[in-house]
Amino acid sequence: MGNRTKVVLTALSASALMVLAGCSGAGNAADLEARVAALEERVDAMEGTAQDQGGSKADDAETGGGDLVGADAVEVGDAAFENDSFGDGKVVLVPMTFTNTTAKETSITGVASVRAYQGGVELDRGYAESWTSGIPQTNSDMWTSIKPGASIEVSDCFELRDTSPVTVEVSTPEGATVAQRTFEVG
């Protein structure tokens, strides 16, 4: 638990005790101080438990020691459109460069999710009949782990619903968008 969280919890608890003490007529300052001290001990105990368990992602992010993917981690390249493998529709091929900006070995799927949308509706993963566009078929590399600081070319494929623009979003597990690009269907 971070120091800021500890201070906030203690302040909120002390404020609540003062209100309760005022409402109950037990406005004894010594009693109130004892209750605040007891609350501080409980917060300290909670902090020790969190440290024993390795802390939380929020604490890691606060201290800069976390394994969060940054906005500079994914670059979405120019998409291409192909026939799907069933011959009854189109797919969009999306090349990306993933750079591991975390502190440990990981893959793009370990720190982010890639989704595509048309008209605000998520697209299903697709399979191209061929990859004649020149985009390397590297969708299997989406799960390839790389060391911190290394980069890898990956691609993904999505089934088109219609001819409206396609928006590709790369997001963290918490939902923060780290890369986004929109393509006109061609």
C-alpha positions in Angstrom: 0.0 0.0 0.0 1.5 3.4 -1.0 2.1 6.1 1.5 -0.5 8.3 -0.1 -3.1 5.6 0.3 -2.1 5.2 4.0 -2.4 8.9 4.6 -5.8 9.1 2.9 -7.2 6.1 4.8 -5.9 7.5 8.1 -7.4 10.9 7.5 -10.7 9.5 6.4 -10.9 7.3 9.4 -10.0 10.1 11.8 -12.6 12.3 10.3 -15.2 9.6 10.6 -14.3 9.1 14.3 -14.5 12.9 15.0 -18.0 13.0 13.5 -19.1 9.9 15.4 -17.6 11.3 18.6 -19.4 14.6 18.2 -22.7 12.8 17.4 -22.4 10.5 20.4 -21.4 13.1 22.9 -18.1 11.2 23.5 -16.0 14.1 22.5 -13.2 13.0 24.7 -9.9 14.0 22.9 -7.9 11.2 24.6 -10.4 8.6 23.4 -10.3 10.0 19.9 -6.5 9.9 19.8 -6.5 6.3 21.0 -8.9 5.3 18.2 -6.9 7.2 15.6 -3.7 5.4 16.8 -5.4 2.1 16.6 -6.5 2.8 13.1 -2.9 3.8 12.1 -1.7 0.4 13.5 -4.3 -1.4 11.4 -3.3 0.5 8.3 0.4 -0.3 9.0 -0.5 -4.0 9.4 -2.4 -3.9 6.1 0.7 -2.3 4.5 2.9 -5.0 5.8 0.6 -7.7 4.4 0.6 -6.0 1.0 4.4 -5.9 1.0 4.6 -9.5 2.0 2.4 -10.4 -1.0 4.5 -8.4 -3.4 2.3 -5.2 -3.4 -0.3 -4.3 -6.0 -0.1 -3.2 -9.6 -1.2 0.2 -8.5 1.8 0.4 -6.1 4.1 -0.9 -8.8 2.8 1.8 -11.2 3.3 4.5 -8.5 6.9 3.5 -8.0 7.7 2.9 -11.6 8.6 -0.8 -11.0 5.6 -2.4 -12.6 5.2 -4.4 -15.8 2.8 -2.0 -17.5 3.1 -1.6 -21.3 3.6 2.0 -22.3 2.1 4.1 -25.1 5.4 3.7 -27.0 5.2 -0.1 -27.0 3.1 -0.7 -30.1 3.1 0.8 -33.5 0.2 -0.1 -35.8 1.3 -0.3 -39.5 -0.6 0.1 -42.7 -3.4 -2.4 -43.0 -4.2 -4.5 -46.0 -7.4 -6.2 -47.2 -7.6 -9.7 -48.5 -10.2 -12.4 -49.2 -10.9 -14.6 -46.2 -9.9 -18.3 -46.3 -13.5 -19.4 -46.9 -13.9 -17.2 -50.0 -17.1 -15.6 -48.9 -15.8 -12.3 -47.4 -12.9 -10.0 -46.7 -10.4 -9.7 -43.9 -8.2 -6.9 -42.7 -4.5 -7.7 -42.0 -2.9 -5.5 -39.4 0.8 -5.4 -39.0 2.3 -4.1 -35.7 5.7 -3.6 -34.1 5.7 -4.5 -30.4 8.6 -3.3 -28.2 8.8 -4.8 -24.7 8.9 -1.7 -22.5 8.2 -3.7 -19.3 10.8 -5.0 -16.8 10.4 -8.7 -17.6 10.2 -11.0 -20.6 6.7 -11.0 -22.2 4.7 -11.1 -25.4 2.3 -8.6 -26.8 -0.6 -10.8 -25.6 1.0 -10.8 -22.1 0.6 -7.1 -21.7 -2.0 -5.9 -24.2 -5.1 -6.9 -26.2 -5.6 -6.2 -29.9 -9.2 -5.6 -31.1 -10.7 -4.2 -34.2 -14.1 -2.5 -34.6 -16.4 -1.5 -37.4 -19.2 0.9 -36.4 -18.4 0.3 -32.8 -18.9 -3.5 -33.1 -15.9 -5.7 -32.3 -14.7 -7.8 -35.2 -14.0 -11.6 -35.0 -10.5 -12.9 -35.7 -10.2 -14.0 -39.3 -8.1 -16.1 -41.6 -6.8 -14.8 -44.9 -6.9 -16.9 -48.1 -3.4 -15.7 -48.9 -1.1 -13.0 -47.7 -0.5 -11.4 -51.1 -0.4 -7.9 -49.6 3.2 -8.2 -48.5 2.4 -8.1 -44.8 4.3 -11.0 -43.2 2.0 -13.7 -41.6 3.3 -13.3 -38.1 0.1 -13.8 -36.1 1.7 -16.7 -34.3 4.3 -14.3 -33.0 1.6 -12.6 -30.9 2.5 -15.1 -28.2 6.3 -15.0 -28.7 8.0 -13.7 -25.6 10.8 -11.2 -26.0 13.2 -9.6 -23.5 12.8 -6.1 -22.2 13.9 -3.5 -24.8 13.5 -6.0 -27.7 11.1 -5.5 -30.6 9.2 -8.0 -32.8 6.9 -7.7 -35.9 3.5 -9.2 -35.3 0.3 -9.2 -37.3 -3.4 -9.9 -36.7 -6.3 -10.6 -39.0 -10.0 -9.7 -38.5 -13.2 -10.6 -40.5 -14.9 -7.5 -41.9 -18.6 -6.9 -41.3 -19.1 -4.3 -44.0 -17.3 -1.5 -45.9 -17.3 1.0 -43.0 -13.9 2.1 -41.6 -12.0 -0.3 -39.3 -10.5 1.0 -36.0 -7.8 -1.1 -34.5 -7.1 -0.6 -30.8 -4.3 -2.0 -28.6 -5.2 -1.7 -24.9 -3.7 -2.7 -21.6 -5.6 -5.3 -19.4 -6.9 -2.3 -17.4 -8.4 -0.9 -20.6 -6.0 2.0 -21.3 -5.5 2.4 -25.0 -1.8 2.4 -26.0 -2.2 2.5 -29.8 -5.1 3.1 -32.1 -5.5 3.5 -35.9 -8.5 3.8 -38.3 -8.4 2.5 -41.8 -10.8 3.0 -44.7 -11.8 -0.3 -46.2 -10.4 -0.7 -49.7 
